[in-house]
Amino acid sequence: MTDLLLFQLRRVGRNKQYLFFTVLLPALFTIFFTKVIGGQAPAGEYQDLAGAVLVSMMAYGAIGAALGATIRIAFDRSSGWLRQLRVTPVPTGSVFAVDVMVGALLVLPSLLVVALVGRFVNGVEFGLGTWLALVGSLWAGSVVFVALGVAVGLALDAQAAGAAIGILGTVLAALGGLWFPVEMFPDGMAALARAMPSYWFAELGRDITAGTFAGPPVMVLAGYGVVFAAAALVVARRRPLHAVAG
């Protein structure tokens, strides 16, 4: 199982598109939004704005990394790779567990790079404990989106899954208030945003940086996690991991 995990991590690590969209792009967005919007803010408000942008971009990168890593399931089914794994001593359950672990582990580089950019490029100042809690809480919360990615990867074929993940990531970012503050949304859209798991994921980070109780985001994300994990299990029973198509 360890060998399979290392192999899968190397596969994704060699994917330059994955690294660009999940690590470099959120970091660039962090600089862009902070400098453009922060440059217009009064000096006393810069830290708050830069911190808010940082949290949103960490959430954006983590969601993209979680979804992008787990979507490989659809491609591995279509290519016949999962069928080949079936003849090895690795149990099907372990193959599934490795995909979940890969999705979770590959979220961490995005979180760390965006955090470093926020600290050393944009000058965001948090205490060490806050930085550790922020990265740790968002890393733990990203499991919700790993479960969502697994469900999509199991449900769709390779081409449809790739398109679905792109659309899903955009919807979660745009409607969840990761690109623009929810306070700028019309009332109807603001209510929709607060129903999105991406909103609560970022809210978890905002509560950590503000030093407030993060109970509501944790409970909402836990509920979404249960729903997405249950959906993945249901789809897995209907479309076995070793099936090539259909």
C-alpha positions in Angstrom: 0.0 0.0 0.0 2.9 2.4 0.8 4.5 1.7 -2.6 1.2 2.4 -4.3 0.8 5.7 -2.4 4.3 6.8 -3.3 3.8 5.9 -6.9 0.5 7.8 -7.1 2.1 10.9 -5.5 4.9 10.8 -8.0 2.4 10.6 -10.9 0.6 13.7 -9.8 3.7 15.5 -8.8 5.0 15.2 -12.4 1.8 16.8 -13.7 2.8 20.4 -14.5 -0.8 21.5 -15.2 -1.8 20.2 -11.8 1.0 22.1 -10.1 0.2 25.3 -12.0 -3.5 25.4 -11.3 -3.4 24.2 -7.7 -0.2 25.7 -6.3 1.1 28.6 -8.6 -2.3 30.1 -9.6 -3.7 30.5 -6.1 -0.4 32.1 -5.1 -0.5 34.5 -8.0 -4.2 35.3 -7.2 -3.2 36.1 -3.6 -0.7 38.7 -4.8 -3.0 40.1 -7.4 -6.1 40.6 -5.3 -4.1 41.9 -2.3 -2.1 44.4 -4.3 -5.1 45.6 -6.4 -7.7 45.8 -3.7 -5.3 46.5 -0.9 -3.7 49.3 -2.8 -7.0 51.2 -2.6 -7.7 50.5 1.1 -6.7 52.9 3.9 -3.4 52.0 5.5 -5.0 50.8 8.7 -7.2 48.3 6.9 -4.5 46.7 4.7 -3.7 43.9 7.2 -7.3 42.9 7.5 -7.9 42.9 3.8 -4.6 41.0 3.1 -5.5 38.4 5.7 -9.0 37.9 4.2 -7.6 37.5 0.7 -5.0 35.0 2.0 -7.6 32.8 3.7 -9.9 32.9 0.6 -7.0 31.9 -1.7 -5.8 29.2 0.6 -9.3 27.8 0.5 -9.5 28.1 -3.3 -6.2 26.3 -3.8 -7.0 23.6 -1.4 -10.4 22.9 -3.1 -8.8 22.8 -6.5 -6.0 20.5 -5.2 -8.5 18.1 -3.5 -10.7 17.9 -6.6 -7.9 17.6 -9.1 -6.0 14.9 -7.3 -9.0 12.6 -6.8 -10.4 13.0 -10.3 -7.6 10.6 -11.4 -10.0 7.8 -10.5 -12.0 8.4 -13.6 -8.9 8.4 -15.8 -7.5 5.3 -14.1 -10.7 3.4 -14.8 -10.8 4.5 -18.4 -7.2 3.6 -19.0 -7.6 0.1 -17.5 -5.1 0.9 -14.7 -7.6 -0.1 -12.0 -8.3 -3.4 -13.8 -4.5 -4.1 -13.7 -4.4 -3.3 -10.0 -7.1 -5.9 -9.5 -4.6 -8.7 -10.2 -2.1 -7.4 -7.7 -2.1 -8.3 -3.9 -3.4 -4.8 -3.2 -7.1 -5.0 -2.0 -9.6 -2.8 -3.7 -10.3 -1.0 -0.4 -6.6 -0.1 -0.2 -6.7 1.3 -3.7 -9.6 3.5 -2.7 -7.9 4.6 0.5 -4.7 5.5 -1.4 -6.7 7.8 -3.6 -8.2 9.5 -0.6 -4.7 9.9 1.0 -3.2 11.3 -2.2 -6.0 13.8 -2.4 -5.4 14.9 1.1 -1.6 15.0 0.9 -1.6 17.0 -2.3 -3.6 19.8 -0.7 -0.8 20.6 1.7 1.7 22.2 -0.9 -1.0 24.6 -2.1 -1.8 25.7 1.5 1.9 26.2 2.4 2.9 28.1 -0.8 -0.1 30.5 -0.5 0.6 31.0 3.2 4.3 31.7 2.5 3.3 34.2 -0.3 0.9 35.9 2.1 3.5 36.2 4.8 6.6 37.2 2.8 5.2 38.9 -0.3 2.0 40.5 1.0 3.2 41.1 4.6 0.4 39.3 6.4 1.2 39.1 10.1 -0.2 36.3 12.2 1.3 34.7 15.3 3.0 31.3 14.8 0.2 29.5 16.5 -2.4 31.2 14.2 -0.4 30.2 11.1 -0.2 26.6 12.3 -3.8 26.5 13.2 -4.9 28.0 9.9 -2.9 25.6 7.8 -3.9 22.6 10.0 -7.6 23.4 10.1 -7.9 24.0 6.3 -5.9 20.9 5.6 -8.3 18.9 7.8 -11.3 20.6 6.3 -10.1 19.8 2.7 -11.1 16.2 3.3 -14.6 17.2 2.6 -13.6 18.2 -1.0 -11.5 15.1 -1.4 -14.7 13.1 -0.7 -16.5 15.2 -3.3 -13.8 14.6 -5.8 -13.8 10.9 -5.2 -17.6 10.8 -5.7 -17.3 12.7 -9.0 -14.4 10.6 -10.2 -16.3 7.4 -9.5 -19.5 8.6 -11.1 -18.3 9.9 -14.4 -16.0 8.8 -17.2 -12.7 10.5 -17.9 -13.7 13.3 -20.3 -16.9 14.1 -18.4 -15.1 14.0 -15.0 -12.4 16.5 -16.2 -15.0 19.0 -17.4 -17.2 18.5 -14.3 -14.3 19.2 -11.9 -13.4 22.4 -13.8 -17.0 23.6 -13.6 -17.4 22.5 -10.0 -14.3 24.2 -8.9 -15.3 27.5 -10.6 -18.8 27.3 -9.1 -17.5 26.6 -5.6 -15.0 29.5 -5.8 -17.3 32.1 -7.4 -20.5 31.3 -5.5 -18.8 30.5 -2.3 -17.3 34.0 -2.1 -13.6 33.0 -2.6 -13.0 35.5 -5.4 -15.1 38.3 -4.1 -16.5 38.9 -0.6 -20.1 37.7 -0.1 -20.9 41.2 1.3 -20.7 42.4 -2.3 -23.3 39.9 -3.5 -27.1 40.7 -4.0 -29.2 39.3 -1.2 -30.3 36.2 -3.1 -26.8 35.3 -4.2 -25.5 36.0 -0.6 -28.0 33.4 0.7 -26.9 30.9 -1.9 -23.2 31.6 -1.0 -23.9 30.7 2.6 -25.3 27.4 1.5 -22.0 26.4 -0.3 -19.4 24.2 1.4 -16.7 26.5 0.0 -18.1 29.4 2.0 -17.9 27.5 5.2 -14.5 26.2 4.4 -13.2 29.8 4.1 -15.2 30.8 7.1 -13.3 28.2 9.1 -10.1 29.9 8.2 -11.5 33.4 8.9 -12.6 32.2 12.4 -9.1 30.8 13.1 -7.4 34.1 12.1 -9.9 36.1 14.1 -9.5 33.9 17.1 -13.2 33.2 17.4 -15.1 30.0 17.9 -15.1 27.9 14.7 -17.9 25.6 15.8 -20.5 26.4 13.1 -18.1 26.0 10.1 -16.8 22.7 11.6 -20.3 21.3 12.0 -21.5 22.4 8.5 -18.3 21.0 6.9 -18.7 17.7 8.8 -22.3 17.4 7.5 -21.1 18.0 3.9 -18.3 15.5 4.4 -20.8 12.8 5.5 -23.0 13.5 2.5 -20.1 13.4 0.0 -18.6 10.3 1.5 -21.9 8.5 1.5 -22.4 9.5 -2.2 -18.9 8.1 -3.0 -19.8 4.8 -1.3 -23.1 4.5 -3.2 -21.5 5.2 -6.5 -18.6 2.8 -5.8 -21.1 0.0 -5.3 -22.8 0.8 -8.6 -19.6 1.4 -10.6 -16.7 -0.8 -9.2 -13.2 0.6 -9.3 -12.0 -2.0 -11.7 -14.7 -1.3 -14.3 -13.3 0.2 -17.5 -16.5 1.9 -18.5 -20.1 2.2 -17.8 
